[in-house]
Amino acid sequence: MYKYSYDFFPQTWLAGWLREFNAEKMLLSASGVAIILVIRIRRVALLLRVMLFLWVTVLHIPLVVARLYLDKGNEITSVFEALAFSGIALAIACMYDADDKKIKPVLH
């Protein structure tokens, strides 16, 4: 798994928190398993979308500002990847009914 160098974080509180407690890997894995096994898929996908969008605003955009010309623009790519995954999680959440029993038709 790709690991950030924590020395380049613009927010020092975030760097310390990520170094001590790597919950993001556990949360991504658990939400992926829940989506695959269709366990409360709508709630899980909405929470995954919120988590990924918070990553964009709190983690990736400050890193883009801090390291704009380093690593050949990899941080800009990370912003768009996280936004795309956030949109995919929203699309998955919108496909299911509130009781997670059936998939709603996409086109009417």
Kinemage of the C-alpha trace (Angstrom):
@kinemage 1
@onewidth
@group {chain A} dominant
@subgroup {mainchain}
@vectorlist {calphas} color= white
{ca met a 1} P 0.000 0.000 0.000
{ca tyr a 2} L 1.196 3.492 -0.814
{ca lys a 3} L 2.481 5.238 2.259
{ca tyr a 4} L 2.918 8.976 2.577
{ca ser a 5} L 6.056 10.480 3.973
{ca tyr a 6} L 4.564 12.146 7.019
{ca asp a 7} L 7.219 14.863 7.126
{ca phe a 8} L 5.615 16.760 4.231
{ca phe a 9} L 2.139 17.180 5.724
{ca pro a 10} L 1.107 20.814 6.000
{ca gln a 11} L -0.952 20.028 9.108
{ca thr a 12} L 1.248 18.733 11.904
{ca trp a 13} L -1.712 17.389 13.913
{ca leu a 14} L -2.758 15.216 10.972
{ca ala a 15} L 0.725 13.789 10.525
{ca gly a 16} L 0.924 12.727 14.147
{ca trp a 17} L -2.546 11.195 14.090
{ca leu a 18} L -1.863 9.221 10.923
{ca arg a 19} L 1.434 7.967 12.238
{ca glu a 20} L -0.116 6.677 15.451
{ca phe a 21} L -3.426 5.300 14.245
{ca asn a 22} L -3.851 3.962 10.713
{ca ala a 23} L -7.620 3.643 10.761
{ca glu a 24} L -8.045 4.581 7.117
{ca lys a 25} L -6.808 1.184 5.929
{ca met a 26} L -9.137 -0.625 8.281
{ca leu a 27} L -12.143 1.527 7.348
{ca leu a 28} L -11.558 1.153 3.604
{ca ser a 29} L -11.184 -2.603 3.913
{ca ala a 30} L -14.265 -2.990 6.100
{ca ser a 31} L -16.411 -0.855 3.810
{ca gly a 32} L -15.219 -2.804 0.766
{ca val a 33} L -16.110 -6.111 2.407
{ca ala a 34} L -19.512 -4.761 3.475
{ca ile a 35} L -20.271 -3.561 -0.055
{ca ile a 36} L -19.226 -6.874 -1.589
{ca leu a 37} L -21.311 -8.864 0.908
{ca val a 38} L -24.270 -6.421 0.610
{ca ile a 39} L -24.354 -5.663 4.330
{ca arg a 40} L -26.157 -2.346 4.881
{ca ile a 41} L -24.750 -1.262 1.573
{ca arg a 42} L -26.505 2.102 1.368
{ca arg a 43} L -25.282 3.312 4.762
{ca val a 44} L -21.796 1.940 4.239
{ca ala a 45} L -21.473 3.508 0.802
{ca leu a 46} L -22.688 6.894 2.058
{ca leu a 47} L -20.238 6.816 4.965
{ca leu a 48} L -17.466 5.751 2.593
{ca arg a 49} L -18.336 8.672 0.346
{ca val a 50} L -18.160 11.109 3.267
{ca met a 51} L -14.835 9.652 4.392
{ca leu a 52} L -13.298 9.877 0.923
{ca phe a 53} L -14.554 13.420 0.386
{ca leu a 54} L -13.091 14.444 3.743
{ca trp a 55} L -9.793 12.933 2.619
{ca val a 56} L -9.918 15.140 -0.456
{ca thr a 57} L -10.494 18.313 1.535
{ca val a 58} L -8.318 17.617 4.582
{ca leu a 59} L -5.520 15.487 3.172
{ca his a 60} L -5.074 15.673 -0.588
{ca ile a 61} L -5.749 19.327 -1.421
{ca pro a 62} L -3.299 20.677 1.221
{ca leu a 63} L -0.712 18.214 -0.077
{ca val a 64} L -1.252 19.482 -3.614
{ca val a 65} L -0.722 23.042 -2.434
{ca ala a 66} L 2.395 22.089 -0.458
{ca arg a 67} L 3.946 19.787 -3.075
{ca leu a 68} L 2.640 21.094 -6.375
{ca tyr a 69} L 5.764 20.564 -8.459
{ca leu a 70} L 7.181 17.529 -6.655
{ca asp a 71} L 6.783 13.918 -7.780
{ca lys a 72} L 5.612 14.868 -11.290
{ca gly a 73} L 2.117 15.857 -10.128
{ca asn a 74} L 1.258 12.651 -8.287
{ca glu a 75} L -0.686 14.549 -5.641
{ca ile a 76} L -2.968 16.092 -8.267
{ca thr a 77} L -3.689 12.595 -9.524
{ca ser a 78} L -4.468 11.509 -5.953
{ca val a 79} L -7.045 14.298 -5.628
{ca phe a 80} L -8.887 13.178 -8.734
{ca glu a 81} L -8.677 9.507 -7.743
{ca ala a 82} L -10.219 10.229 -4.335
{ca leu a 83} L -12.937 12.347 -5.962
{ca ala a 84} L -13.686 9.555 -8.431
{ca phe a 85} L -13.899 6.946 -5.675
{ca ser a 86} L -16.157 9.265 -3.698
{ca gly a 87} L -18.465 9.573 -6.707
{ca ile a 88} L -18.485 5.815 -7.218
{ca ala a 89} L -19.461 5.296 -3.576
{ca leu a 90} L -22.286 7.801 -4.022
{ca ala a 91} L -23.454 5.970 -7.161
{ca ile a 92} L -23.455 2.654 -5.279
{ca ala a 93} L -25.463 4.221 -2.453
{ca cys a 94} L -28.008 5.657 -4.894
{ca met a 95} L -28.502 2.298 -6.625
{ca tyr a 96} L -30.008 0.592 -3.579
{ca asp a 97} L -33.293 1.132 -1.774
{ca ala a 98} L -33.382 2.193 1.851
{ca asp a 99} L -33.830 -1.418 2.971
{ca asp a 100} L -30.922 -2.637 0.760
{ca lys a 101} L -33.067 -5.338 -0.809
{ca lys a 102} L -33.184 -4.478 -4.486
{ca ile a 103} L -31.320 -2.391 -6.971
{ca lys a 104} L -33.218 0.569 -8.353
{ca pro a 105} L -33.209 0.894 -12.126
{ca val a 106} L -30.742 3.499 -13.293
{ca leu a 107} L -32.641 4.606 -16.369
{ca his a 108} L -36.408 5.018 -16.246
